[in-house]
Amino acid sequence: MAKTTLQEQIPLPEILIFPARLLRAETTEKLLNRVYEVPHVRHVTVSGESLPEKLSSGEGKGLKNEHSEKKKITVKGSEVDLRLLVGRVFVELEDVEYIDDSTARIEEICKEILPFGFSLEVGRYSKFKPTVTDYKKIR
């Protein structure tokens, strides 16, 4: 059996930013860049409504998806191809001790960038260790 470190056994905290509506590409870019400026932010993940390459239903099925929000955004100096309308942002922190300060800073950023409303929650939303299903997929 492989040894695991204490860090691997304890899940790192995450702050969930849940905007009141789906975000446009420009708003997503501003929010992500500002959140990455907060000290002790380890990783940021987004989820939302998919903007696929090709339409999968309707009259235009199989045609290229020409959605106005399919854009390239710049996050931390790197260009990212945004393939979704962001509905949730998960901010992973370096340690539990930074939750209060980081949450306060992120809340101020959200008040500025998301005037239409949002909610913040602290917890663990992403998996941090393999599940039984993951082990079965390996075999």
GUTOR-53866 format. One record per residue: residue in three letters; residue number from 1; x, y, z of N, C-alpha, C in turn. Coordinates in pm, whole numbers. Layout:
PT  residu  num    n.c1    n.c2    n.c3   ca.c1   ca.c2   ca.c3    c.c1    c.c2    c.c3
PT     Ala  NUM       X       Y       Z       X       Y       Z       X       Y       Z
...
***
This chain:
PT  residu  num    n.c1    n.c2    n.c3   ca.c1   ca.c2   ca.c3    c.c1    c.c2    c.c3
PT     Met    1      84    -118       0       0       0       0      89     125       0
PT     Ala    2      58     220     -84     137     342     -95     110     435      22
PT     Lys    3     214     503      65     198     600     174     132     726     121
PT     Thr    4      46     785     203     -14     913     168      25    1015     272
PT     Thr    5      47    1135     229      83    1240     323     -42    1295     387
PT     Leu    6     -25    1365     497    -138    1425     567    -211    1523     475
PT     Gln    7    -136    1596     392    -196    1693     300    -293    1625     204
PT     Glu    8    -261    1502     159    -349    1431      66    -474    1381     135
PT     Gln    9    -470    1356     266    -583    1302     339    -684    1409     375
PT     Ile   10    -641    1533     392    -729    1641     433    -764    1725     310
PT     Pro   11    -892    1734     276    -928    1813     158    -908    1963     182
PT     Leu   12    -859    2030      80    -841    2175      90    -977    2243      75
PT     Pro   13    -997    2356     142   -1126    2425     134   -1146    2492      -1
PT     Glu   14   -1272    2504     -40   -1308    2576    -161   -1416    2679    -129
PT     Ile   15   -1411    2789    -202   -1515    2890    -193   -1593    2882    -324
PT     Leu   16   -1724    2862    -312   -1810    2857    -429   -1869    2996    -453
PT     Ile   17   -1844    3051    -571   -1906    3176    -613   -2020    3136    -706
PT     Phe   18   -2142    3169    -667   -2261    3131    -744   -2331    3258    -789
PT     Pro   19   -2299    3309    -911   -2363    3431    -961   -2513    3410    -981
PT     Ala   20   -2590    3519    -974   -2734    3513    -992   -2773    3485   -1138
PT     Arg   21   -2678    3497   -1229   -2705    3465   -1369   -2576    3415   -1434
PT     Leu   22   -2587    3360   -1555   -2469    3314   -1627   -2384    3434   -1667
PT     Leu   23   -2252    3414   -1665   -2160    3525   -1691   -2118    3532   -1837
PT     Arg   24   -2104    3655   -1886   -2049    3678   -2020   -1899    3656   -2015
PT     Ala   25   -1837    3642   -2130   -1694    3615   -2139   -1612    3726   -2072
PT     Glu   26   -1648    3852   -2095   -1573    3964   -2038   -1581    3964   -1886
PT     Thr   27   -1699    3936   -1833   -1718    3932   -1688   -1640    3816   -1628
PT     Thr   28   -1642    3702   -1695   -1567    3585   -1649   -1419    3616   -1643
PT     Glu   29   -1368    3680   -1748   -1226    3715   -1753   -1188    3808   -1638
PT     Lys   30   -1267    3912   -1615   -1239    4006   -1505   -1241    3935   -1370
PT     Leu   31   -1346    3854   -1349   -1361    3786   -1221   -1245    3691   -1194
PT     Leu   32   -1209    3609   -1291   -1101    3512   -1271    -968    3581   -1244
PT     Asn   33    -937    3684   -1320    -811    3754   -1298    -805    3820   -1161
PT     Arg   34    -915    3878   -1117    -918    3940    -984    -910    3836    -872
PT     Val   35    -978    3724    -889    -975    3618    -787    -834    3560    -775
PT     Tyr   36    -766    3543    -886    -629    3491    -881    -533    3587    -811
PT     Glu   37    -568    3714    -798    -485    3812    -726    -497    3797    -575
PT     Val   38    -601    3730    -527    -622    3711    -383    -514    3617    -330
PT     Pro   39    -446    3656    -222    -343    3568    -166    -402    3433    -123
PT     His   40    -323    3329    -136    -355    3193     -93    -458    3121    -180
PT     Val   41    -488    3176    -298    -574    3104    -393    -484    3006    -467
PT     Arg   42    -520    2879    -459    -438    2773    -518    -482    2741    -661
PT     His   43    -615    2732    -681    -666    2689    -811    -810    2739    -825
PT     Val   44    -850    2771    -948    -987    2814    -975   -1043    2728   -1088
PT     Thr   45   -1165    2676   -1067   -1234    2595   -1166   -1370    2658   -1193
PT     Val   46   -1414    2652   -1319   -1545    2707   -1354   -1634    2596   -1410
PT     Ser   47   -1765    2615   -1396   -1861    2525   -1459   -1980    2606   -1506
PT     Gly   48   -2056    2550   -1598   -2172    2621   -1650   -2230    2552   -1771
PT     Glu   49   -2302    2630   -1851   -2368    2579   -1970   -2268    2565   -2085
PT     Ser   50   -2263    2448   -2143   -2168    2419   -2250   -2202    2495   -2379
PT     Leu   51   -2098    2536   -2448   -2110    2597   -2581   -2031    2506   -2677
PT     Pro   52   -2093    2398   -2726   -2021    2301   -2808   -1977    2357   -2943
PT     Glu   53   -1882    2288   -3005   -1832    2328   -3137   -1943    2322   -3241
PT     Lys   54   -2025    2215   -3236   -2133    2197   -3333   -2266    2184   -3259
PT     Leu   55   -2371    2233   -3324   -2505    2222   -3266   -2548    2076   -3265
PT     Ser   56   -2608    2033   -3154   -2645    1892   -3142   -2794    1866   -3161
PT     Ser   57   -2874    1972   -3178   -3017    1952   -3199   -3076    2073   -3271
PT     Gly   58   -3200    2059   -3312   -3269    2169   -3381   -3242    2171   -3529
PT     Glu   59   -3286    2279   -3593   -3274    2292   -3739   -3128    2294   -3785
PT     Gly   60   -3040    2348   -3702   -2900    2359   -3741   -2812    2246   -3694
PT     Lys   61   -2872    2133   -3660   -2796    2019   -3607   -2678    1985   -3697
PT     Gly   62   -2560    1977   -3636   -2439    1945   -3710   -2364    2066   -3762
PT     Leu   63   -2427    2184   -3760   -2360    2306   -3805   -2273    2363   -3695
PT     Lys   64   -2178    2445   -3735   -2088    2510   -3639   -2169    2602   -3547
PT     Asn   65   -2137    2600   -3418   -2204    2684   -3319   -2142    2824   -3323
PT     Glu   66   -2217    2922   -3366   -2170    3060   -3380   -2214    3147   -3262
PT     His   67   -2210    3094   -3142   -2256    3169   -3024   -2163    3287   -2999
PT     Ser   68   -2221    3401   -2964   -2143    3524   -2944   -2050    3519   -2824
PT     Glu   69   -2074    3428   -2729   -1991    3421   -2609   -1879    3317   -2618
PT     Lys   70   -1866    3250   -2732   -1753    3158   -2751   -1632    3242   -2789
PT     Lys   71   -1551    3271   -2689   -1438    3361   -2711   -1314    3309   -2643
PT     Lys   72   -1203    3371   -2677   -1078    3347   -2604   -1066    3456   -2499
PT     Ile   73   -1035    3414   -2376   -1014    3511   -2268    -872    3494   -2217
PT     Thr   74    -819    3596   -2153    -685    3590   -2097    -694    3582   -1946
PT     Val   75    -642    3473   -1890    -643    3451   -1746    -501    3426   -1701
PT     Lys   76    -454    3508   -1608    -316    3499   -1557    -214    3504   -1671
PT     Gly   77    -241    3583   -1773    -147    3600   -1883    -155    3493   -1990
PT     Ser   78    -238    3391   -1972    -252    3284   -2071    -387    3294   -2139
PT     Glu   79    -387    3268   -2269    -512    3271   -2344    -586    3139   -2324
PT     Val   80    -715    3149   -2291    -798    3032   -2265    -918    3038   -2357
PT     Asp   81    -951    2923   -2418   -1068    2914   -2505   -1189    2886   -2417
PT     Leu   82   -1277    2984   -2401   -1394    2971   -2315   -1503    2896   -2391
PT     Arg   83   -1538    2776   -2344   -1635    2692   -2412   -1763    2677   -2333
PT     Leu   84   -1789    2769   -2241   -1912    2762   -2163   -1953    2898   -2111
PT     Leu   85   -2080    2908   -2077   -2131    3025   -2007   -2116    2993   -1859
PT     Val   86   -2032    3066   -1789   -1997    3033   -1651   -2113    3059   -1557
PT     Gly   87   -2145    2957   -1478   -2253    2967   -1380   -2205    2948   -1238
PT     Arg   88   -2087    2885   -1222   -2029    2864   -1090   -1877    2875   -1100
PT     Val   89   -1817    2929    -995   -1672    2940    -988   -1629    2876    -856
PT     Phe   90   -1537    2781    -862   -1486    2712    -744   -1343    2758    -719
PT     Val   91   -1318    2818    -604   -1187    2873    -570   -1125    2788    -460
PT     Glu   92   -1018    2715    -495    -951    2630    -396    -843    2711    -324
PT     Leu   93    -840    2702    -192    -743    2775    -111    -630    2682     -68
PT     Glu   94    -518    2742     -27    -401    2666      15    -421    2595     149
PT     Asp   95    -501    2654     238    -519    2595     370    -645    2649     436
PT     Val   96    -695    2578     535    -815    2615     608    -800    2750     679
PT     Glu   97    -681    2780     724    -659    2904     801    -680    3031     720
PT     Tyr   98    -689    3021     589    -705    3141     504    -851    3165     463
PT     Ile   99    -943    3085     512   -1083    3094     467   -1144    3232     492
PT     Asp  100   -1136    3282     614   -1202    3408     648   -1151    3525     567
PT     Asp  101   -1019    3541     561    -960    3653     488    -989    3643     339
PT     Ser  102    -971    3523     283    -994    3504     139   -1141    3524     102
PT     Thr  103   -1232    3475     187   -1375    3492     160   -1412    3640     160
PT     Ala  104   -1359    3716     255   -1387    3859     262   -1337    3931     137
PT     Arg  105   -1216    3897      93   -1160    3961     -27   -1239    3924    -153
PT     Ile  106   -1275    3797    -163   -1351    3751    -279   -1490    3814    -280
PT     Glu  107   -1549    3831    -163   -1680    3895    -156   -1674    4039    -206
PT     Glu  108   -1568    4113    -171   -1552    4250    -220   -1537    4253    -372
PT     Ile  109   -1460    4160    -426   -1443    4151    -572   -1577    4123    -638
PT     Cys  110   -1653    4030    -583   -1783    3993    -641   -1882    4109    -635
PT     Lys  111   -1880    4186    -526   -1970    4302    -515   -1941    4402    -626
PT     Glu  112   -1814    4415    -660   -1774    4509    -765   -1807    4457    -906
PT     Ile  113   -1778    4330    -932   -1790    4275   -1067   -1927    4215   -1096
PT     Leu  114   -1998    4169    -993   -2127    4102   -1010   -2238    4181    -942
PT     Pro  115   -2273    4300    -993   -2373    4384    -926   -2514    4326    -928
PT     Phe  116   -2538    4226   -1011   -2670    4162   -1023   -2695    4059    -914
PT     Gly  117   -2595    4030    -834   -2613    3938    -721   -2532    3811    -733
PT     Phe  118   -2503    3750    -620   -2425    3628    -612   -2439    3571    -471
PT     Ser  119   -2395    3449    -454   -2385    3392    -320   -2249    3325    -307
PT     Leu  120   -2198    3322    -185   -2070    3257    -156   -2095    3147     -55
PT     Glu  121   -2030    3034     -75   -2037    2923      19   -1897    2866      34
PT     Val  122   -1866    2816     154   -1738    2752     179   -1763    2604     203
PT     Gly  123   -1683    2521     139   -1695    2376     155   -1593    2307      68
PT     Arg  124   -1623    2185      29   -1539    2111     -66   -1631    2058    -173
PT     Tyr  125   -1616    2104    -296   -1707    2073    -405   -1644    1983    -510
PT     Ser  126   -1514    1979    -518   -1443    1895    -614   -1389    1773    -540
PT     Lys  127   -1379    1661    -612   -1324    1546    -542   -1174    1564    -523
PT     Phe  128   -1125    1514    -412    -985    1534    -377    -910    1403    -368
PT     Lys  129    -982    1291    -378    -916    1161    -382   -1000    1070    -472
PT     Pro  130    -938     966    -529   -1011     877    -620   -1128     808    -550
PT     Thr  131   -1235     790    -625   -1352     719    -573   -1343     572    -615
PT     Val  132   -1435     490    -566   -1439     349    -604   -1458     337    -755
PT     Thr  133   -1543     422    -812   -1565     421    -957   -1435     450   -1032
PT     Asp  134   -1353     541    -982   -1225     572   -1045   -1134     448   -1045
PT     Tyr  135   -1132     375    -934   -1051     255    -927   -1101     149   -1025
PT     Lys  136   -1233     140   -1042   -1288      42   -1136   -1254      77   -1280
PT     Lys  137   -1245     205   -1312   -1215     248   -1448   -1072     211   -1486
PT     Ile  138    -983     205   -1388    -842     174   -1414    -827      29   -1460
PT     Arg  139    -909     -60   -1407    -897    -204   -1439    -947    -236   -1575
***
